[in-house]
Amino acid sequence: MNIKAKLLEIFEVNQISASFKKREFVVEYSENPQYPEYLKFELIQDKCELLDQFSVNQEIDVHFNLKGRKWTDPQGNIKYFNTLQAWRILKADQRAAPSAPENGLDAPPAWLGEGEAENDVPF
C-alpha cells in the first residue's frame, strides 16, 4: 500500500531493546482536503534511517504494510493493535526504480517445473 501525504512530524529513533529500534512519524493525508487525516507510521530496525533525508512539510510517498496484533493482558482481556509500518519513503514526485519481481510473477509458476510446456495439463 502507499499514500502521498505531507510530512508533519518526525520523532527520534527509540531503542526499545538491545536488538530492536523504531522511529515514528506523522503525515497529513488529504484524500478529501476538507477533512484531512493525521496518520502515525513507524519504521523499524534499518528502516529508521529512511527519514533522515526528509524534512517537515515535505510531500512524500509512503509505502507501508498494515499490521495487526492480538494480545491477552494478565487479566485475560483480549486487545487488538494496528500499526502502519513504513518500508519505503520517496519524494512525492520521485518514482521508485524498477526492480525484478520478488515472487517471480514474470516467470511460470514453480509448480510447472523447468522445461515443461505451459499447455501440458497433468489431467
Secondary structure as the mmCIF struct_conf table of DSSP 4:
data_model
#
loop_
_struct_conf.conf_type_id
_struct_conf.id
_struct_conf.beg_label_comp_id
_struct_conf.beg_label_asym_id
_struct_conf.beg_label_seq_id
_struct_conf.end_label_comp_id
_struct_conf.end_label_asym_id
_struct_conf.end_label_seq_id
STRN STRN1 ASN A 2 ILE A 10
HELX_LH_PP_P HELX_LH_PP_P1 PHE A 11 VAL A 13
STRN STRN2 ASN A 14 SER A 17
TURN_TY1_P TURN_TY1_P1 ALA A 18 SER A 19
STRN STRN3 PHE A 20 TYR A 29
BEND BEND1 GLU A 31 ASN A 32
TURN_TY1_P TURN_TY1_P2 PRO A 33 GLN A 34
BEND BEND2 TYR A 35 TYR A 35
STRN STRN4 GLU A 37 ILE A 44
HELX_RH_3T_P HELX_RH_3T_P1 GLN A 45 GLN A 53
TURN_TY1_P TURN_TY1_P3 VAL A 56 ASN A 57
STRN STRN5 GLU A 59 THR A 72
TURN_TY1_P TURN_TY1_P4 PRO A 74 GLN A 75
BEND BEND3 GLY A 76 GLY A 76
STRN STRN6 ILE A 78 LYS A 91
TURN_TY1_P TURN_TY1_P5 ALA A 92 ASP A 93
HELX_LH_PP_P HELX_LH_PP_P2 ALA A 96 PRO A 98
TURN_TY1_P TURN_TY1_P6 GLU A 102 ASN A 103
TURN_TY1_P TURN_TY1_P7 LEU A 105 ASP A 106
BEND BEND4 ALA A 107 ALA A 107
HELX_RH_3T_P HELX_RH_3T_P2 ALA A 110 LEU A 112
TURN_TY1_P TURN_TY1_P8 GLU A 114 GLY A 115
TURN_TY1_P TURN_TY1_P9 GLU A 118 ASN A 119
#
